[in-house]
């Protein structure tokens, strides 16, 4: 343990990076100097964290994920193995576009499945669930279940991570069978009933 977090000997943490307590940094990770990583995170093998990246608390980043400049992950986000973020919408190798990086926001509790791709400039709503291999090229509402290429909403997910028995639109309530938490559908938005 160094500075209240674990860092494997093969990892590179550039001077100036902020890393929270109880975070675990595994083999061949590289964290850039102005990155900010919260408490109790796990960064799997071969993860890259660029400058101007913000990672909240209790975030799980699986192997082979790169967080490029402009990516913001809130608390409790899960990034599956080899999922991809972009930061330039129209890249060309011969044109410098570092001033055009787009911000990407992944809100609290969202899951990004293995091998999915998140196109820059999008926002993934809290507790949304992106299926493995999905291409996300537009904003995703909270609690939405999105799959396919391009990504399409096919349902709603509970905070527990189970698909809810409720249509995509309308006026209805349902209960998560695992936790008893109630959810209300109003139009095309889902809310947790408090």
C-alpha positions as CSV (number, residue, x, y, z in Angstrom):
1,X,0.0,0.0,0.0
2,X,1.2,3.5,-0.8
3,X,-0.7,6.6,0.1
4,X,-3.6,4.4,1.3
5,X,-4.2,2.7,-2.1
6,X,-2.7,-0.4,-3.7
7,X,-0.6,-0.1,-6.9
8,X,1.0,-3.0,-8.6
9,X,4.7,-2.7,-9.4
10,X,4.1,-2.7,-13.1
11,X,1.7,0.2,-13.0
12,X,2.7,3.8,-13.9
13,X,1.1,6.6,-11.9
14,X,2.2,10.0,-13.2
15,X,3.1,12.7,-10.7
16,X,0.1,14.8,-9.8
17,X,-2.6,12.1,-10.3
18,X,-5.1,12.0,-7.4
19,X,-6.1,8.5,-6.2
20,X,-8.5,7.8,-3.4
21,X,-8.2,5.6,-0.4
22,X,-8.5,1.8,-0.8
23,X,-8.3,2.0,-4.6
24,X,-6.6,-1.0,-6.3
25,X,-4.4,-0.4,-9.4
26,X,-3.4,-3.7,-11.2
27,X,-0.9,-4.8,-13.8
28,X,0.3,-2.5,-16.5
29,X,-2.1,0.4,-15.7
30,X,-1.1,3.9,-16.7
31,X,-2.7,6.9,-14.9
32,X,-2.0,10.4,-16.3
33,X,-0.9,13.3,-14.2
34,X,-4.2,15.3,-14.0
35,X,-6.5,12.3,-13.6
36,X,-8.8,12.1,-10.5
37,X,-9.8,8.7,-9.1
38,X,-12.1,8.3,-6.1
39,X,-12.1,5.9,-3.2
40,X,-12.5,2.1,-3.4
41,X,-12.1,1.8,-7.1
42,X,-10.6,-1.1,-9.0
43,X,-8.6,-0.6,-12.2
44,X,-7.9,-3.9,-14.0
45,X,-5.0,-5.0,-16.1
46,X,-3.9,-2.7,-18.9
47,X,-6.2,0.2,-18.1
48,X,-5.3,3.7,-19.3
49,X,-6.6,6.8,-17.6
50,X,-6.0,10.1,-19.5
51,X,-5.7,13.7,-18.4
52,X,-8.9,15.5,-17.4
53,X,-10.6,12.2,-16.5
54,X,-12.7,12.1,-13.4
55,X,-13.6,8.8,-11.7
56,X,-16.0,8.6,-8.7
57,X,-16.0,6.2,-5.8
58,X,-16.5,2.5,-6.0
59,X,-16.0,2.4,-9.8
60,X,-15.0,-0.9,-11.3
61,X,-12.9,-0.7,-14.5
62,X,-12.2,-4.1,-16.0
63,X,-9.2,-5.1,-18.1
64,X,-8.2,-3.3,-21.3
65,X,-10.3,-0.2,-20.9
66,X,-9.0,3.3,-21.9
67,X,-10.5,6.4,-20.3
68,X,-9.5,9.2,-22.6
69,X,-9.6,13.0,-21.9
70,X,-13.1,14.2,-21.2
71,X,-14.6,11.0,-19.7
72,X,-16.4,11.4,-16.4
73,X,-17.5,8.4,-14.4
74,X,-19.7,9.0,-11.3
75,X,-19.9,6.7,-8.3
76,X,-20.6,3.0,-8.6
77,X,-20.1,2.8,-12.4
78,X,-19.1,-0.6,-13.9
79,X,-16.9,-0.7,-17.1
80,X,-16.8,-4.2,-18.6
81,X,-13.8,-5.7,-20.2
82,X,-12.5,-4.1,-23.3
83,X,-15.3,-1.6,-23.6
84,X,-14.3,1.6,-25.5
85,X,-14.7,5.3,-25.0
86,X,-13.9,7.8,-27.8
87,X,-13.1,11.5,-27.4
88,X,-13.2,13.0,-30.9
89,X,-16.2,12.6,-33.1
90,X,-14.6,12.8,-36.5
91,X,-10.9,11.8,-36.1
92,X,-8.3,11.9,-38.8
93,X,-4.6,11.0,-38.2
94,X,-3.4,14.0,-40.1
95,X,-5.6,16.6,-38.5
96,X,-4.9,17.8,-34.9
97,X,-8.2,17.9,-33.0
98,X,-7.1,18.0,-29.3
99,X,-9.1,21.2,-28.8
100,X,-12.3,19.4,-30.0
101,X,-12.4,16.6,-27.4
102,X,-16.0,16.0,-26.4
103,X,-17.1,15.4,-22.8
104,X,-18.8,12.0,-22.0
105,X,-20.7,11.5,-18.8
106,X,-21.6,8.2,-17.2
107,X,-24.0,8.8,-14.3
108,X,-24.1,6.9,-11.0
109,X,-24.6,3.2,-11.0
110,X,-24.5,2.7,-14.8
111,X,-23.2,-0.5,-16.2
112,X,-21.3,-0.6,-19.5
113,X,-21.1,-4.2,-20.8
114,X,-18.0,-5.9,-22.2
115,X,-16.9,-4.6,-25.7
116,X,-19.5,-1.9,-25.9
117,X,-18.5,1.4,-27.5
118,X,-19.5,4.8,-26.1
119,X,-19.3,7.6,-28.7
120,X,-18.0,10.8,-27.2
121,X,-20.4,13.6,-26.3
122,X,-23.1,11.2,-25.0
123,X,-24.5,10.9,-21.5
124,X,-25.4,7.6,-19.9
125,X,-28.1,8.1,-17.3
126,X,-27.9,6.8,-13.8
127,X,-28.4,3.0,-13.3
128,X,-28.7,2.6,-17.1
129,X,-27.5,-0.8,-18.5
130,X,-25.6,-1.0,-21.8
131,X,-25.4,-4.6,-23.1
132,X,-22.2,-6.3,-24.2
133,X,-21.1,-5.2,-27.7
134,X,-23.6,-2.3,-27.9
135,X,-22.7,0.9,-29.8
136,X,-24.0,4.0,-28.0
137,X,-24.2,7.1,-30.2
138,X,-26.9,9.1,-28.4
139,X,-27.9,9.9,-24.8
140,X,-29.3,7.0,-22.7
141,X,-32.0,7.8,-20.1
142,X,-31.7,6.6,-16.5
143,X,-32.6,2.9,-15.9
144,X,-32.7,2.2,-19.6
145,X,-31.6,-1.2,-21.0
146,X,-29.8,-0.6,-24.3
147,X,-28.5,-3.2,-26.7
148,X,-27.4,-3.6,-30.4
149,X,-25.6,-1.7,-33.1
150,X,-26.6,1.1,-33.0
151,X,-27.9,0.9,-29.5
152,X,-31.6,0.7,-29.0
153,X,-33.6,0.7,-25.8
154,X,-35.4,-2.6,-25.2
155,X,-36.4,-2.3,-21.6
156,X,-35.8,-0.9,-18.1
157,X,-33.4,-2.1,-15.4
158,X,-33.7,-1.9,-11.6
159,X,-30.9,-0.5,-9.5
160,X,-30.3,-4.2,-8.5
161,X,-29.5,-5.0,-12.1
162,X,-32.6,-6.9,-13.1
163,X,-34.9,-6.2,-16.1
164,X,-38.2,-4.8,-15.0
165,X,-41.5,-6.1,-16.3
166,X,-42.8,-2.8,-17.7
167,X,-43.3,-1.3,-21.2
168,X,-41.0,1.3,-22.7
169,X,-43.7,4.0,-22.5
170,X,-46.9,4.7,-20.6
171,X,-48.2,5.2,-17.1
172,X,-47.5,2.2,-14.9
173,X,-45.7,1.0,-11.7
174,X,-43.7,-2.1,-11.1
175,X,-41.7,-3.7,-8.3
176,X,-38.2,-5.1,-8.4
177,X,-38.7,-8.8,-7.4
178,X,-35.3,-8.9,-5.6
179,X,-35.4,-5.8,-3.5
180,X,-39.1,-4.8,-3.4
181,X,-38.2,-1.3,-4.7
182,X,-41.0,0.3,-6.6
183,X,-40.5,2.1,-9.9
184,X,-43.0,4.4,-11.8
185,X,-43.1,4.8,-15.5
186,X,-44.3,8.3,-16.6
187,X,-44.4,8.7,-20.4
188,X,-40.9,7.6,-21.5
189,X,-39.2,8.2,-18.2
190,X,-38.7,5.8,-15.3
191,X,-38.4,6.9,-11.6
192,X,-37.8,5.2,-8.4
193,X,-40.7,5.7,-6.0
194,X,-39.4,7.2,-2.7
